[in-house]
Amino acid sequence: MNKTYTTTVKAEVFDGSDEMMSHYPIRHYSHAWGESWFLDIPSRLTPGQNNPSDLLKGQYIVTNSNGCVFNMWPNDFYDLFPEVEK
């Protein structure tokens, strides 16, 4: 059975800037071999606990109507939201 849902999300392409890191729960690490970022995603199973998700430049940071954030690759984002302007 197929269902149709309507929702509003906020999405931004992650660029690694300090400004974006100040708006989202992102942890940044600098290493001798480069930089890495992690997006802290709230756990659905354990309230108050966050699960770190690897975050790369070019991925979308998506905020749903409840304020939860998650990251998506551009092709997955456009598959899920085909009406979005590229």
SULRA-V376942 format. One record per pair of residues at least 4 apart in sequence whose ideal C-beta (glycine too) atoms are under 7 Angstrom apart, sorted by the first residue. I is the first residue (numbers start at 0). J is the second residue. Records with the same first field share a line. If there is no record, write none. Layout:
I->J ; J
This chain:
6->63 ; 64
7->64
8->61 ; 62 ; 63
9->62
10->59 ; 60 ; 61 ; 76
11->19 ; 59 ; 60
12->57 ; 59
13->19 ; 54 ; 56 ; 57 ; 58 ; 60
14->19 ; 56
15->36 ; 56
16->20
17->21
18->22
19->23
20->25 ; 27
23->38 ; 60 ; 68
24->38 ; 39 ; 49 ; 68
25->36 ; 37 ; 38 ; 54
26->36 ; 37 ; 39 ; 51
27->34 ; 36
28->34 ; 35
29->34
30->35
36->54
37->51 ; 52 ; 53 ; 54
38->52 ; 54 ; 60 ; 68 ; 70
39->49 ; 51
40->49 ; 50 ; 52 ; 68 ; 69
41->49 ; 67
42->48 ; 49 ; 50
52->70
54->58 ; 70
57->73
58->70 ; 71 ; 72
59->70 ; 71 ; 73 ; 76
60->68 ; 70
61->68 ; 69 ; 71
62->66 ; 68
63->67
71->75 ; 76
72->76
73->77
74->78
75->79
76->80
77->81 ; 83 ; 85
